Amino acid sequence: MESPRPGSLAEVVLPVTAGWRLLFVPSRARELAAMLGGSIMVPPVVAAPLLLGALVAAVLSGNSLCWGFFWVLLALTVVAVIVLAVAMMYVTVSLKVRWIEFRPLGTPAQVVIARFLRSSTMVMADLQRVVVIERLSLGQRRSIKVVLHTGSETVECEPGTFAPFSRVDAQALTGWLTEQLGQVEVAVERQTEVKRDFLRPDEWWTRSYTAELWRVSVGEVDDMAARRGVEIYRYTPRAGAMSSPGTSVTVYDPGRAHDVAEELRAERAAGQAADSTAGPGPAEDDATDSR
């Protein structure tokens, strides 16, 4: 049997008796526990302000109507927890892909897709292409998945909660898949999706944060944003709309602002490299000649 692949793929590319296994969910129990925990916590967190307000009103007033409203709201929260938990468990068990295998070793002829309670097998001739999709936001990875395209369906394979697959290098993964599937003439592609639709103004950057990222003074931000094509949004916060109607806040599009930060970093690095490779100045030449 061949040894596991070295590097970052070693934890997700595993040799088995029949072939190579690509692991997305290491533990069924841990994944189900994570899904169940998340579904249990979301409704109470969302409903907490209403529940707290209703409880305070009921305690202070002692009104039976207020108490009735509180108990109804509490019951609805419990129902929401149950419904969401059942839905999340159903989706996880029925759709989540635990692993896929290419069988046999060397020249794979089959692809086995294992979900939580069942597995299916397709012949390699039915597999048209494989796409590695990496989603980025402000230069940081947000998710990665492998998509299998067949003639009749699309199978999306995403890493489980805290799974090693979520940290694997996309280029290395694409190279490994190409190595395995290229000899059976299955196309492997790599795609990158960059998030650009940031919620305005909540997710947009303030002037001070943008200045710190660009390493410029606060007063230079607007001029630089205009020159570099960074979209600006000015608004009056709700808190100050009544007390200070003339006060406005300026925020900047994070997507383009992040690109500008990378451009400035590259320009500064190039400038420093040019300075370090430049010859001695006139004063140094004169000193050399005098010696």
Number of C-alpha atoms within 10 A of each C-alpha: 9 11 9 15 14 9 10 15 20 14 17 23 21 17 19 17 11 13 19 22 20 21 23 24 25 19 14 16 9 14 22 18 14 15 18 20 12 15 21 19 12 16 18 17 11 11 14 14 11 14 20 12 11 19 18 15 15 18 11 9 12 11 11 10 11 18 18 13 15 21 15 13 16 19 12 14 21 15 13 17 20 16 13 19 19 14 14 17 17 12 11 19 18 13 16 22 23 24 22 20 23 26 20 15 17 13 14 19 15 18 22 17 20 18 20 17 11 10 13 10 13 13 13 19 14 14 21 14 16 22 18 20 19 20 16 16 17 15 13 9 15 14 16 23 18 21 18 17 16 16 10 7 9 12 15 14 24 22 23 24 18 13 18 18 26 20 15 17 15 21 12 13 20 20 16 16 20 18 13 19 22 14 12 14 14 18 15 21 16 15 13 13 14 16 13 13 11 13 10 13 17 9 13 19 21 16 20 16 13 24 19 13 16 21 14 13 12 14 11 13 20 18 10 15 18 11 9 14 12 21 15 15 15 11 12 15 14 10 9 12 13 10 9 12 12 9 11 14 12 16 22 24 24 23 20 17 22 19 15 19 17 15 14 15 15 12 12 12 12 12 11 12 11 11 10 10 8 9 10 11 8 9 9 11 12 11 9 10 8 7 6
